[in-house]
């Protein structure tokens, strides 16, 4: 059985999107009782649900993570939430370099 590819999205692009996705963003807050977190990037924020308590507890606010999972609409004002499958610590990511490479990849950057 083939697995659906995780499409890289921003918080803004996740609005209304359902399916396999990934996002790189900062952890803005956690709700331990609900095992939910809020990630923020330059375009907005998105909720993330966790099933693994150990993984959830290991996350630190303010750090950058890449979350891979399935997004779905919650029904509460059509908010989109990601159900986390994999979480990677991206706190060592050079965000400026990442943005430059992404721009070049998309053909929006200037080559010097």
C-alpha positions, -999 to +999 in steps of 0.1 A: +000+000+000+014+034-010+015+062+015+003+096+004+031+122+001+032+149+028+027+182+010+047+211+026+023+239+036+022+272+055-004+278+082-023+300+058-022+273+031-036+248+056-069+267+059-095+244+045-069+219+033-074+182+042-049+155+036-013+146+043+008+176+050+039+190+067+046+224+083+077+240+097+067+264+125+074+276+161+055+260+190+034+289+204+015+270+231+004+237+245-029+224+261-018+194+281-053+183+290-063+181+254-028+170+241-030+198+216-005+225+206-005+256+185+022+262+158+029+296+143+047+307+112+049+340+093+015+334+077-006+324+108-012+296+132-026+260+132-036+235+158-019+202+162-033+171+180-011+144+195-017+108+205+017+101+221+020+118+256+058+113+257+062+130+224+039+158+234+057+164+267+091+166+249+080+197+229+093+230+242+075+263+235+094+287+213+113+259+194+109+252+157+095+219+146+085+201+114+052+183+119+040+157+094+005+144+096-030+146+083-050+178+084-087+179+089-115+204+096-127+204+132-162+216+124-156+245+149-157+274+125-140+251+099-107+254+117-080+230+103-061+208+127-031+185+120-031+151+136+006+146+141+022+114+129+059+125+130+076+155+147+111+166+140+131+192+160+141+220+135+154+244+161+188+244+144+172+255+110+186+287+096+153+302+087+167+329+064+187+304+044+157+281+042+135+309+028+162+318+002+165+282-009+127+279-010+124+310-031+150+297-056+132+264-057+099+281-066+117+303-092+110+335-072+146+342-062+173+361-078+205+343-086+237+363-081 
